[in-house]
Amino acid sequence: MSYIPSITLPGQLFAEPAVSILLPVVLGSGIGYAVSRKSIHVDTAHIHTHGACHRPARQETQRRYLALKQPPYRPSPKVFGPVWTTLYGLMGYSAYRAWTIGTASLNPQIVALAKQGATLYTIQLGLNLIWTPLFFGLNRPIEATADIVLLTGTVGYLTYIWSKVDEVAAWALVPYLGWLTFATYLSAGVGYLNQWNTQDKEVDEPPADKTPGTEYVNEAPEGKKSL
């Protein structure tokens, strides 16, 4: 994969640290919010959505529950908002460092690697943003899992490329890469346990085996207003 300007975000976006950092946060939040208003939420929806940004829409959908079997080691829904905010911020910071340091280099090979990484970064961001619409908007767990596998591989390659430009930029992607590996397990696990069919599993009441003393969907203590 070489540098392809036509499918790469403009360099000006990477050159400004605030823009580079906030761009994935804003895009990810916007996509997640849009899908959350049209689809039913389950705990694993927070893999690619941001709880802190979706509170009103999520409250509207808590009357219904998508009863999906879920794999072991599913984290509490509370962790996903802070985790994704942090990962998107680190992603943007990595892009800022790699682009500004790489394109300012006197070594043409470093410049080429920085630009190649920018193309890979743009591709991985697109793959990241379509996971939630695929899985929850279109109920396509097979396509969503294929997407996140491709996303994880792309980020791994991007980390390798940018490690040749700036070590800090590469290390900033390591937590993201680790989380994507875990998210791939969750996506594939949900798909497999539900026979790769997430349609027609909406129920109007919480499941009988829900955690005692908690509300369904967000697992908040009963009687407390959801955030």
Sequence and secondary structure as in RCSB ss.txt:
>XXXX:A:sequence
MSYIPSITLPGQLFAEPAVSILLPVVLGSGIGYAVSRKSIHVDTAHIHTHGACHRPARQETQRRYLALKQPPYRP
SPKVFGPVWTTLYGLMGYSAYRAWTIGTASLNPQIVALAKQGATLYTIQLGLNLIWTPLFFGLNRPIEATADIVL
LTGTVGYLTYIWSKVDEVAAWALVPYLGWLTFATYLSAGVGYLNQWNTQDKEVDEPPADKTPGTEYVNEAPEGKK
SL
>XXXX:A:secstr
    GGGS  HHHHHSHHHHHHHHHHHHHHHHHHHHTTS   GGGGGSS GGG HHHHHHHTTSEE     TT  
 GGGHHHHHHHHHHHHHHHHHHHHHHHHT S HHHHHHHHHHHHHHHHHHHHHHHHHIIIIIS  HHHHHHHHHH
HHHHHHHHHHHHHTT HHHHHHHHHHHHHHHHHHHHHHHHHHHTTT  SS EESS  TTS TTB TTT  BTTS 
  
